[in-house]
Amino acid sequence: MKMTGNTILITGGTSGIGLGLALRLHEAGNKVVVAGRRKELLDEITAEHPGIDGLVLDVADPDSIARARETVAASHPGLNVLVNNAGIMLRENLLDPAELKVAEDHVTVNLLGTIRMTYAFLPLLAGKDDAVVMNVTSALAFVPYPSTPTYSATKAALHSFSESLRIQLAGADAGVQVIEVAPPGVRTTLLDQQDNDHAMPLDDFLTETLDLLREKPDAKELVVEGARFIRDAQATGSYDNVLAMIASS
Ligand SMILES: NC(=O)c1ccc[n+]([C@@H]2O[C@H](COP(=O)([O-])OP(=O)(O)OC[C@H]3O[C@@H](n4cnc5c(N)ncnc54)[C@H](OP(=O)(O)O)[C@@H]3O)[C@@H](O)[C@H]2O)c1
């Protein structure tokens, strides 16, 4: 992925990692469209940062995705990068039948939302120069956090989906790069981690991730140093220990 001159749509751009990426990429000389459900935040962001555009989007709603696609096709025909970042993360007790809804919501937003966005927007990206789909998964795609079982499962599924997407696009010569970003715990409001000393400060995460991309523009995965031991747990034979560590955290 080139670092400047792109037209980028970022889902979940109203806060946390998505907003952070949006601001950094905007500063770096890209046209950025931030998308999310909270219209008041979109209005604030676009007022504070002239040049960034806002788009109301609920990735859990196929009609909202279809509307967003039509809007972007008309307003930003040069779109060449889709960042699938929108996500939710809630604790879930598998022994409480009432929490099935929590599981279903994770699948709808994190997994189905990303899949639907990919189907909707790939026709706009395929064949464009420097086209990219960037999927924000998690280090928990590689070793689950048992307190958030369906969250972790959606991220593992998104890792798998990203691998297949990359191969299909290469096979079709579509010229679309697929990049997976697998963050460790980062200080955002996700799971109330904003003041969690064990989570990575958002600015540090953004700097390290974008440095990795700058160093390796053809990267398949962007994994900061603090997430490597989880990403590589299976390969290094430390999976059981890492799972036990995450389970007790
Ligand atoms: N923070 C971490 O520790 C961490 C670690 C690994 C991976 N991640 C991943 O990073 C991504 C961003 O998370 P974050 O930490 O930045 O959390 P965040 O600050 O809570 O941001 C989540 C974003 O997702 C959007 N969103 C949620 N449901 C949506 C829906 N139905 N439709 C459209 N947008 C929706 C929210 O916008 P609206 O509410 O305005 O819709 C918000 O902008 C997520 O995929 C998360 O799983 C985070």
Ligand as a Chemical Component Dictionary entry (heavy atoms), coordinates in Angstrom:
data_LIG
# 
_chem_comp.id                   LIG 
_chem_comp.type                 NON-POLYMER 
_chem_comp.pdbx_formal_charge   0 
_chem_comp.three_letter_code    LIG 
# 
loop_
_chem_comp_atom.comp_id 
_chem_comp_atom.atom_id 
_chem_comp_atom.alt_atom_id 
_chem_comp_atom.type_symbol 
_chem_comp_atom.charge 
_chem_comp_atom.model_Cartn_x 
_chem_comp_atom.model_Cartn_y 
_chem_comp_atom.model_Cartn_z 
_chem_comp_atom.pdbx_ordinal 
LIG N1  N1  N 0  -8.644  -1.706 21.178 1  
LIG C1  C1  C 0  -8.173  -2.940 21.171 2  
LIG O1  O1  O 0  -7.628  -3.439 22.166 3  
LIG C2  C2  C 0  -8.259  -3.786 19.930 4  
LIG C3  C3  C 0  -7.455  -4.913 19.847 5  
LIG C4  C4  C 0  -7.545  -5.730 18.720 6  
LIG C5  C5  C 0  -8.413  -5.397 17.698 7  
LIG N2  N2  N 1  -9.180  -4.287 17.802 8  
LIG C6  C6  C 0  -10.130 -4.009 16.721 9  
LIG O2  O2  O 0  -9.972  -2.697 16.263 10 
LIG C7  C7  C 0  -11.206 -2.248 15.698 11 
LIG C8  C8  C 0  -11.532 -0.867 16.252 12 
LIG O3  O3  O 0  -11.726 -0.973 17.655 13 
LIG P1  P1  P 0  -11.355 0.201  18.658 14 
LIG O4  O4  O 0  -10.474 -0.370 19.672 15 
LIG O5  O5  O -1 -10.930 1.399  17.914 16 
LIG O6  O6  O 0  -12.776 0.402  19.365 17 
LIG P2  P2  P 0  -13.806 1.623  19.395 18 
LIG O7  O7  O 0  -13.122 2.884  19.770 19 
LIG O8  O8  O 0  -14.948 1.140  20.210 20 
LIG O9  O9  O 0  -14.247 1.758  17.882 21 
LIG C9  C9  C 0  -15.154 0.882  17.302 22 
LIG C10 C10 C 0  -15.674 1.546  16.054 23 
LIG O10 O10 O 0  -16.556 0.622  15.412 24 
LIG C11 C11 C 0  -17.714 1.330  15.027 25 
LIG N3  N3  N 0  -18.853 0.425  14.974 26 
LIG C12 C12 C 0  -19.322 -0.411 15.943 27 
LIG N4  N4  N 0  -20.430 -1.029 15.515 28 
LIG C13 C13 C 0  -20.661 -0.579 14.251 29 
LIG C14 C14 C 0  -21.665 -0.828 13.283 30 
LIG N5  N5  N 0  -22.690 -1.679 13.511 31 
LIG N6  N6  N 0  -21.595 -0.186 12.092 32 
LIG C15 C15 C 0  -20.586 0.674  11.840 33 
LIG N7  N7  N 0  -19.615 0.965  12.722 34 
LIG C16 C16 C 0  -19.668 0.344  13.912 35 
LIG C17 C17 C 0  -17.895 2.435  16.054 36 
LIG O11 O11 O 0  -18.566 3.537  15.456 37 
LIG P3  P3  P 0  -20.096 3.922  15.723 38 
LIG O12 O12 O 0  -20.407 3.567  17.154 39 
LIG O13 O13 O 0  -20.145 5.387  15.444 40 
LIG O14 O14 O 0  -20.865 3.124  14.738 41 
LIG C18 C18 C 0  -16.459 2.820  16.336 42 
LIG O15 O15 O 0  -16.017 3.806  15.444 43 
LIG C19 C19 C 0  -12.246 -3.309 16.054 44 
LIG O16 O16 O 0  -12.471 -4.144 14.943 45 
LIG C20 C20 C 0  -11.574 -4.094 17.160 46 
LIG O17 O17 O 0  -12.017 -5.422 17.237 47 
LIG C21 C21 C 0  -9.127  -3.465 18.876 48 
# 
loop_
_chem_comp_bond.comp_id 
_chem_comp_bond.atom_id_1 
_chem_comp_bond.atom_id_2 
_chem_comp_bond.value_order 
_chem_comp_bond.pdbx_ordinal 
LIG N1  C1  SING 1  
LIG C1  O1  DOUB 2  
LIG C1  C2  SING 3  
LIG C2  C3  SING 4  
LIG C2  C21 DOUB 5  
LIG C3  C4  DOUB 6  
LIG C4  C5  SING 7  
LIG C5  N2  DOUB 8  
LIG N2  C6  SING 9  
LIG N2  C21 SING 10 
LIG C6  O2  SING 11 
LIG C6  C20 SING 12 
LIG O2  C7  SING 13 
LIG C7  C8  SING 14 
LIG C7  C19 SING 15 
LIG C8  O3  SING 16 
LIG O3  P1  SING 17 
LIG P1  O4  DOUB 18 
LIG P1  O5  SING 19 
LIG P1  O6  SING 20 
LIG O6  P2  SING 21 
LIG P2  O7  DOUB 22 
LIG P2  O8  SING 23 
LIG P2  O9  SING 24 
LIG O9  C9  SING 25 
LIG C9  C10 SING 26 
LIG C10 O10 SING 27 
LIG C10 C18 SING 28 
LIG O10 C11 SING 29 
LIG C11 N3  SING 30 
LIG C11 C17 SING 31 
LIG N3  C12 SING 32 
LIG N3  C16 SING 33 
LIG C12 N4  DOUB 34 
LIG N4  C13 SING 35 
LIG C13 C14 SING 36 
LIG C13 C16 DOUB 37 
LIG C14 N5  SING 38 
LIG C14 N6  DOUB 39 
LIG N6  C15 SING 40 
LIG C15 N7  DOUB 41 
LIG N7  C16 SING 42 
LIG C17 O11 SING 43 
LIG C17 C18 SING 44 
LIG O11 P3  SING 45 
LIG P3  O12 DOUB 46 
LIG P3  O13 SING 47 
LIG P3  O14 SING 48 
LIG C18 O15 SING 49 
LIG C19 O16 SING 50 
LIG C19 C20 SING 51 
LIG C20 O17 SING 52 
# 
